[in-house]
Structure formats: structure tokens, C-alpha cells
Amino acid sequence: MNTENDLFYDLNELIDMHIHTAPDVRPRYADDIRTVREAKDAGMSAVLIKSHQTLTSDRAKIAEDIVGGIRVFGGLALNEAVGGLNPFAVEIAINMGAKEIWLPTRSAAQARNEDGLLGGITIMTDDGRLKCEVWRILEMARDANVILASGHISPAETVQLVKEARKMGLRKIVVTHPEAHFTWMPVETQKEIASDGVFFERCYVDTTPTMNSTVTVAEIASHIQEVGVQYTVVSTDFGQAISPPPVEGMRSYLAKLSHHGITEEEIRKMGRENPAYLLDL
């Protein structure tokens, strides 16, 4: 078993589905090319780069072609910068190779409320139904077989989203960092909605001072064991200028999970097999 401080966990063939890169409106650790090159040098098979403001699948293609020897993917977060819950933006993103569509993150009403701000986007109507444009986005994600992720919407919205998406036949649904303080989802709720095609993306950043969070890797390990390895994806959500490089973050995260009882086979399931299914690898 690796020690908790072991930073040299073998990342061969593993995948990080949540990395932020420059250029961005916020300071980032590195640009697309450097980030991808470091992942390749670590032996990783793929990464997915994310922006809260803009499409990243076009940038991902450029980075993949320049670096070579590693797959690079992108997606689109449905924040105000792209028109919010905008099916037209989703259509363009899918046509440009997006592998993941996130519902609102920074622009979500839930995220705004957690920051003490008013407004923001909700996916629900006043009478508790999914908005018409959300239904259209779900249809598009299903038909294109791309990932539909919850972003930073509220846990209650996420539960409703998952239930309706499953009814519609979506089989690639990601609940984005359920351990984050602003999207915290109780384990019992996770267990209620866990099913084939629903994955909980547990991010290392949520255990760091960067997110002002009190959750620990030990707690995440416990959640994995309670909810199920088959329903989990492990990612870093690194790329912040004040965070270590994403590759170092992933090594540290997996070493700590191993220290807390997660086996090598389980880590490969969450860090390779489940992401590969989601990304069609």
C-alpha cells in the first residue's frame, strides 16, 4: 500500500477528466499545451480540459495534435457567457467534438447563493419541472452520446435531473463534485440516485484550502466505498495558479486514497475504466 505522502503514484494509462487551463479569465497553472505534455510525460492516456467561460473541444484538438501520444477532450459549460441554457451553443459544441456538457457552474443560482449573491440560472421552472430548454439539451446529449454533467446546480436540482435523464435514456450522467461545499450531496442521496450510467465525480480540489472545504480524502474514500466504485470517477479539478500541477495533484490524490483503503484495482476502475467509458475510449 502506498503511504499517504507518496507523490509518485503510477499514473500510467489513467485519465483526469477535470483540468482547468490557460488562457482563462482567472490565473491558471499552465496553458493547454504544457498541461497536456506533462500528463503525457506521466504516462496518462487522456485528459479533459474545462473552462467556465468558453468551449474547450477546439483547443483540446489543437493540444492533442501538437503534443501527440495522448487523447485530449473538451466540452462546454452552460454559463451566462455562452447564453446559459442554450441549445444552440450545445449543438455547436457537439458538432465541434465536445465530449461533456456541464449545466451551469459559476452562473448557477446555487453557486451564486453560496457566494452570497442574487440571481443565477436554475434548471427548474417555478412549479418544479425541468425547463423546456433543459429537456432539449438532454435530448441532444442523449442523441450524441456525450456526457451530461450537473455542474454547480443544487443537489435537489441534480436529483431531479438524474431521474429525468435516466427516463430519457441518457447513460452518461456525471454528478459534478458532490463533496464540494457548494454542491454537497449527502451519501444517502447519492445512493438513492446511483445506477448504471450515473457517475459521481469526486475531485481532489475539494479537499484543499483552495475550495475552503472541510472534506478530507478519508471521507471521500468512505463515500466511494458506500456508494460504489462502479459509480465513481476520480479527477483533480486542478489548474488553479495556487494549486500544484494537475499531474502532481493526481499522484497525491491516488496515493492518499490508497492509504485509506482503496485498492489498486478500484483506483484503475475509477481513474481509467469509468472515464474511458464516458469518453468512448
N, C-alpha and C positions, 0 to 999 in steps of 0.2 A: 504493500500500500504506500502511496506517496505521502510524504509529510505535508502539513498544511502550508509550509513555507517554500515548498518545491516549486520553482518557477520554470522548470524545464520539462513540463508535461509534453508528451509526444503529440503533436497536432497533425500528424500525417493523415491525409485524406479527410480531415474534419472540415466543417463548414460553419462560418459565422454569418448569420442572416440579418444582422442588425449593426451596421457600422456607419457613422456619420463622417463625411469627408469634406474637404475644401474643394472648390470655393463655396462659401456659405455666408450668411449674414452674421453668423456667430463665429468666433475663433475656433478653429479645428486643429487637431494634432497634425494632420498632413493632407495632401491632396489625394485624388483618386489613384494616381499612378504609384506614388510612394506606398500608400496603404496596401494596394494590391500586390506590389512587388514584395513587400515584407511578408504578406500572407503566403505568397508562393514560396519564398525562401524558407518559410517554416513548414512547408510540405502540405499546406491546406489545399483542398481541391476546389473550393469555391467560396465566394463572399457575396453578400448583397449590400449595396450601399444605399443609404437613405438620406433624404432631405425633407425638412418640414415645409419647404417653400416651393420646390420645383421637381419636375420629372428627373429621374436618375438613370433610366434604362438606356438613354442615348450615351451618357457619359460612361456607363458601365461597358458598353460595346467598345468604345474607344480605348478604355483602360485594358480590356481583355485583349484587344488586338495589339496594343503596344507592348504589354508585359508578356503575354503568351504563357501557355502551360498551366493556366488556371482559369476557371469559369468565373465570370463576373456578371452579376444581375442587378437590376434596379427596379424601381416602382414609382408610385405616386401617392402622396398623402393629400387627402381632400380638405385642405385648409383654405382660408379665405384668399390666399394668393393665387389659387387656381380656380376660384369660383365656388369653393365649398363643395356641397354635394352635387357635383356637376357631371352628369353622364357623358357630356360631350368631351370633357377632359379625360374621362376614363376610357372612352372609345379611342382617342388619340394615343393615350398611354399604352393600351393593349396592342394597338397596331404598331407601336414602336418598340414592342418587346417587353413591356413591363411584366414582371412576374408576381408583383404584390401590390394590391390596392389597400391602402390604410384609410379607414374612416378618420374624421378629423382628429388631429393631435393637438397642436398648440392652439387651434381655433375652437376646440371642443368646449361646450358650455361647462362640462365637468372640470376641465383644466383651468378655465378662467375662474370658476368659482373657487377652486383650491388656491388660486393666487389672489383671492380677494377682489376679483374684477367682475363686472357685469357683462351680460351678453354672451356671445359664443354660439356655436352650432350644436343643435341636438338632432338626433336621427328620428325622434318621435314627434307625432302630432300632439295637440293638446288633449286628445281623447285616448292617448296611449297606444296608437298604432304607428307602424313604420311609415315614414313619409313616402310619397309616391316615387320621388327620385331615388330613394334608397332601394325600393323594390327593383327599379330599373338597373341600378348598379349591381345588385345581387344577381340579376339575370345575366348581365354582361360578364361578371366574374365566373359564373357557372358555365356559360357557353364557351368562354375562352379557356376554362380550366386553370385560372390563375388564383392566387391566394387572396382571400378577403380577410383583412385584419381589423381588429377593433379599434386600434389607435388609442386615443385617450378619452374615449367616451366613458360614461359612468358604468359601474358594474350592473345596475339594473337594465340599462340600455343594452349592454353586452349580452345579458341573459336572453332578452327578447330577440336580439339579433341572431344569436346562435340557434335558437329554437326555430325561427322562421327560415333561416338559411338552410338548416337541415331539411326542413319540409320541402324546400325548393330543389333539393338535390345537390347543394354545394358539398364538396368533400375535401376542401382545403380552406379551413377556417382557423385563424390564429387569434387567440386572446392575448393581446399585447401586454407585456409585463404585469401580471396580476399581483406581483409583490410590491409594485411602486406605491408610495403613499397616496398618490392622487388617483390611482385606479385599483386600489386594494380590493381583492375579491376573497372572501372567506373560503377556506378549504372545502367546507361543506357545500358551498355554492358551486365551486369548481367540480366537485364530484357529481353534482346533480346534472351538469351540462356536458360532462366528459363523455365522448362517444367517438366512434370511428370518424376520422376526418376533422376532429376538433383538437387543436394543439394549444398548449399554454406555453408561451414564450417567456422563459424565466431568465432575466437579464442580470448580469453581474453588476452593472452600474447601480442597480437598486440597493446594493449592499455597501455602497461607497459614500463618503461625505459629499460627493458631487450632487447627489439627489436628496440630501438632507433626510435620509431614510434611516430607520432603526432596524430594518430587517437584516438578518445575518445569513451567511451561506448555510449554516446549520439548519436554520428554519426553512430555507429553500430545499435543502436535501430532504427534510421531513415532509414537505409538501409534495415533492416528487414521489416519495415512497407511498404517501397516502393516496394521491390522485392517479399515479401510474406513469411509468417510464414511457409507455406507448403513446401517451398523450402530451409529451413534453418535448420542447425544443430548447436547447441552451444557447444563448447568444450573449455578446458583451454589451451592446448598445454603447460602445466606446467611440472615441473620436473627438471628445472634448479636449480642448487645448490643455486643460489642467489634469487630464487623466493620462495614465501610461499608454503606450502604443496598444492598439487592439490585440495584436498577437501576444504581447505580454499579459494583457488582461485575460485572454482566453486560457493561457497556460496556468495563470494563478487561480482562476475560477475552477478549472477542472481538477487541479491539484487539491484544492480545498474541498470540492465535492467528494473526491476520492477519500480524503481524510475523514469525512463524515459518513462513510459507509456506502457510497455509490460505487458500484463495480466498474471495471474497465468495459465490460460488455454493455452495461447500462449507459455509460458515457458515450460509447460509439453509437448506440441506438439514438440517443438524444442529440448528438453532435454530428452525426453522419447520416444514418439511415432515415430518420424522420425528415431532416432538411432536404435530403436527396429526393424523397418522395414529393415534397412540396415544390421542389424546383425542377422536377422531371429529369433528374439525372440518373 
